[in-house]
Amino acid sequence: MARKKQDVHEVVAPVEKAGALTRTRKSALTRERIMVAAAELMREHGGTGFQMGEVSERCGMSKGSLYYYFADKGELVRAVFDRAMDELVADVEASVARASSARASILALVRTVARAVRPGSTLTLALAHGIWDVEREVLPRIKEDFDHIISVLEAQIERAKGEGLVRPEANSHLVSVAIIGAFAIVEYAGEGVDDGDDPEAFAHEVLKVIFYGIGLHE
């Protein structure tokens, strides 16, 4: 009899586990659908001025169900922002990993960042309009991720020194901070890559600054 109970348990446990995994996947897909809708609304509104009711309507779900996944709009904006930053960091690392030279890696990195902070992008909208109410939670994340991107660019500039493209005495960290910092405030400066601009040409302009500077003499 004891053996029979054990057999039942051995059958039921995997079924329960499979059901839990299915619910987890469904929950993750629903959360993703909500974040996609919020990102779309951010682009349409030109910022985070959307209402949670708009998100629930777009997702075809009740506001009560929406609040099950995100307690408020601030939490939803943070989630969209966090994913945009995760994608940027992953894209930066991938672009550098595929490059065959320092010049190519720096160009690819600059191009990747330029595209991520284009006016109207999810990341730019979150940075420019969505962080002030939740800055305590968001600002440390901004610093951590941009510090990482700066360190990647710095390593590539050091690599460029070894390839004879950059002066040995150049301050790689300062150059990297200046370049990435400029992108970080591009929305406020009103410059950078507009929708009608060519991000490739813009990246090459940045590359010229890195390799040649702006002075006529040292």
N, C-alpha and C positions, 0 to 999 in steps of 0.2 A: 504493500500500500504506500509506504514511504517512497518507494521508487517511482510510483505513478505520479505523486505530487511533484517530485523533482522533474519528471518529464514535462509536466504541464508548465512548470516555471521556466524550463528551458525553451519552451515554445513561446510563451507569453512575453518574456523579457525582450527578445529580439523584435517582436512586433511593436511593443511599447517604445523601444528605442527608435525604430524606423518611423513611428508616428511622430515622435518628438523632433526628429531630424526634418521631417516634412514640414512641421509647423515652423521650425526655425528658418527653413528656406523660404517659406511663404512670407514670414514676417520680414525677412531681409529684402525680398522682392517688393513688398509693399512699402517699406521704408525708402527703398531706392526710387520707387515711383513718385513718392511724395517729394523727395529731394529734386528729382528731375522737373517736376511741376513748379516747385519753388524757384529753381534756377531760370526756367522759362519766364515766369512772372517777373523776376528781377530784371531780366533783359527787356521785357515789354514795358515795365514801369520806369526803367532807367535807374533803378535803385531798389531799396527794400521797402518801398511804400505799399506793397501788396498786403491784402488781408488774408487771414487764415481761412476765411470762408471761400475765398477765390481758389485756394489750394484744394480744399475739400471738394469743391464743385468740379475742378479740373480732374481730380482723381476719381470722381464718382463715389465718394464716401461721405459719411456724416462727419460733422465737426467733432463729435464725441470720439469717433474712431480715430480721427486725425490726432487728437490730443492724447490718445493712448500711445502713439509713437513719438510725439514731440510735445512736451509740456506747454510750450508757448512759441511765439514766432522767433524770439531770441535764440532759443535752442535749435530751431530749424535753420536759421541763418548761420549759426556756428557750424552746424553739420555740413551745410553746403560749402562754406568757406574751408572747413577742414579737408573736405574731399578735393577741392580745387588746389589746395596747397599740396596735398599728397600727390596729386597728378603732376603738378609742376615739378616737384622734387624728383619723382620717378622719371619724368621726361628728360630732365636735365642730366640725370645719371646715365640714362640710356643713350642720349645724344653724344655724350662724351665717350662712352664705352665703344661706340661704333666708329669714332673718328680715328683716322690713320696718322694724324699729325697734330701738333699743338695748334697750328693755325686753324685746321679743320675743326678741332674740338672747341676752340674759343668761339669760332663763328657759329657752330651748331648750338652752343650754350646760349649765346646772345640771341640768336634767332628764336630759340625756345622760350626764353624769358619775354622777348618782345611780343610774341604771339599771345602769351598768357596774360599780359597786362594791356592788351589792346583796349581802347575805350569800348565799353559795352560788354566786355567779357565778364563771366561770373566772378572771377577773382577780383577784377578791378572794381566792380560794383560792390562787392562785399567789403573790400578795403576802404573804398571812398564813402560808402553810405551805410554800411551795415554793422560796423564794429563799435560804435561809440557807446551804445547801451550795454554792451557786453565786453568792454575793453579789458577788464581784469582777466577774463578767461581767454580772450583772443590774442592780446598783445604778446604774452610769453610765447605763444605758438608762432606768431609772426617772426619774432626774434630768432627762435630756434631754427626755423626752416630757412630763413634768409641767411643766417650765419652759416648753415650747411652749404647753401648754394655759393656763398662767398668763398668758402674754403675750397670748393670744387674748382671755381674759377681761378683762385689763387694758385692751386696746384698746377693748373694748365698754363698759367703765365710762367711759373717756374720751369715747367717743361719747355716752354717757348725759349727761355733763356738757354737751355741746353741745346736747342736746335738753332741757336744764333739769331733768333728773331727779335729778342728783347734785350736791352742793355742789362748786364749782370747786376749793376747797382740799383736798378729800378725797384721800387718798393711794391712788391706784388700784392701785399695785403691792402695797401692804401688804394691802389688802382682797382682792385676787386670791389672794395667797399664803395668807391666812387661810382663804378659802373652799375652795380646792383642797387645801390642807394638811389641812383637817378631813376631807375625803373620803378622802384618802390613808391616814389612820389610823382610819377609821371602824370597821374590823373589831376593832381593839384596844380602842377606846372602848366598844364594845357599843351604839352608837347608830346613827342614820342610818335608812335605809329597810329595814324588815323585810319579809319575804315578804307579810305581810298588810297592809302600809301602802300608801298611795296615793302613788307617786312624784311625781305632779303636785302634790298638796297639799304635799309636802315641798319641792319646788322653789319653790313660792310662798312658803313660810316663809323659805327662804334669800333670796329676792328681797326680802322685807320687811326683812331684816337689812341687805342692801346699800343699799336706798333710804332706810330710816328709822332704822337703828341700833337701840340698845336704851336709850339714855339719855333722860331726860325733858327735859333741857336741853342746849344745846351747851356 
